[in-house]
Amino acid sequence: MTPVIFLFLFSIFEFGFAFRDYLAVGNSTRDGAREASVGGNVTDADYRTLRAIERASAALPAGTIDRIVVFRATGPTSKVPEACKTSTSADTLTANSCNVYTTDDFHIPRSGFGCDPTPNPEPDPDRFWCPADRIVSVGTGLDYVGVWMRVQHKYITGLFGSGVTFEDTTILKVEPQEQ
């Protein structure tokens, strides 16, 4: 009887922590997409997006965020390009109009953004879909911006495996800006 009680108790803990991470991923992508939408074509839009994701993901344990992608979506139901989820190739990322980030990029200062492809000392991480190139004029059709995030949740007890992966995408139309 005691092993069953412990199994039940550990199941509750594991589910609770996993559900917390699942909710944090959803909140993080929504907050990031809102910031990207409002930021529009300002030079530091992706910097602001990362700050919003960093704040919203504070409930996640350190080191669980695997990848963040800010991408050009074709509509509200678009999918993040598969290449953006896995590739680090500059040609692939440019062709798919996506900027890929990790938690290491949370530490890049605002001055490290600006779409500069030259190494000074590193190329800017937002150079593949430069925020300055985002369409924010109502007359020309606004861009859609998507934020996708993947988190590796590790189970504490190991009774149910090593962990689970959570992914979430939020897509919003870029807010119109005055030209």
N, C-alpha and C positions, 0 to 999 in steps of 0.2 A: 504493500500500500504506500509506503514512504517513497519508493522510486517514482511511482505514478504522480504523487503530489509534487515532487521536485521537477519532474518533467513538465507538468502543467505550469508550475511557477516559472521555470526557465522559458517556457514557450511564451508566457505573457510578457516577460522582460524582453525577449528577442523581438517579438512582434511590436512592442511599444517603441523600442529604439529604431527599428526598421521603418515604422510608420512615421516617426519624427523626421527621419532623413528623407523619406518620400515627400512629405509635405514641404520640407525646406527646399528641396530641388524645385518643386513647382513654384513656390514663392520667389525663389531666386530668379528663375527665368522670366516670370511676370514682371518683377521689379526691373530687371535688366532691360527687357523689351520696352517697358514704359519709358525708361531713361533714354534708350536709343531712339525711340520715336520722337520724344520731345527734343532731344539733342539735334535731330535732323542732320544738317550739313555743317555744323560747327566743327572746327578742327579737332577738338578734344572729346567728341561724342563717345568714342569707344572707351576712353579713359573714364568718363562719367558712368558709362554702362558697367564697367568693371567695378567701380566703387559701389554702385547700387547692388551688384551681385555679391560683393564682399560683405556688405552690411546685412543683406537678406540671408546669407548662408552662414551667419555666425553660429547657428545651432548645430551645424555639421561638425563632426570631429575633424581635427587637423589632418590634412593629407588625403581626404576622401574624394575631393573634386579631381576628376581625371582630365576633363577637357571642357572648354567653353568655346562655342562658335557663334560669332555674329555674322549673319549671312543675308544676302539679297534674296528675298522671296519673291515669287511671281504672283502670289495671291495669299489670301488668309488661310488656305488649306495646304500650302506648299510643304514639302518635306525638305529637311536639310540635306544638301547633296552628300552622298555617301563618301565621296573623296574628302570632304571637309571633316568628316568624323575620324578619319584615319591618316590622311596624308600630311606630310610636312614639306612636300615639294612645292616650291614657289610657283611653278608653271600650273600645277593642279589647282592651287588655292586661288590664283589670279583668274583662271578660267571659270572657276565656280563662284567668284565674287564672295569670298568669305575670309574673315579674320579669325584665327585660332589662338586661343589663350589657355594658359594653365594658371594655377595659383601663384606660381613664380612671378607672373605678370602683374599681380596685385601690388608688387613693390616697385614697378616702373613709375617714375615721377611723371607728372603732367607733361613736362617738356620732352619726354620720350615718345610722345605721340605726335603725329603730324604728317603721316604718310610718306616720309622720306625713305626711299629704298637704299640709300647709301649707308655703308657701315660707318657710324660716327659715335661711338665705337660699334654699335649694333644698328641694323636697319630697324625702322619703326615697325611695331607689330601690326599696325592698322593699315599697312601699305597695300594689302591685297584687295580690299574694298574700301577705299579712302572715304571717310565721312564727308569730305568736301565735294565728292562726286555724287552724293545722294540727291535724288530729285525731290525738291521740297516746294516746287511751284505748282499751284493748283491747275493752271492752264496746260501743263505738260503731262499730267498724270503722276501722282505721288508714288514713290517707291514703297515697297513693303520691307520691313526689317524684321528678321527673325533672330531669336536667341535660343540656342540649344545647349544643354548641359548634361554631362554624364558624371555620375557619382558612384564610387565603389563602396558599398556598405559592407563592412566586415562584421560577421556575427561574433558575439562576445564568447559564448559558450562553445561554439563549434559543433553543437548537437545537430544542427540542421544544415551543415555544410560550412564552407568557409565564408560565404557571403553572397550578396546579390547586387546586381547593377541596376541603378535607376537612371532613366533618361527622361527629359522633358523638353518640349519646344513651345515657345510662345511667339506668335507673329502678329505684328501690328503695322498699320499704315503709318508712314512718317507724317508727323504733324506739319501742316503747311507753315511756311515761314515767309516773312516779307522779304522781297528781293531788293 
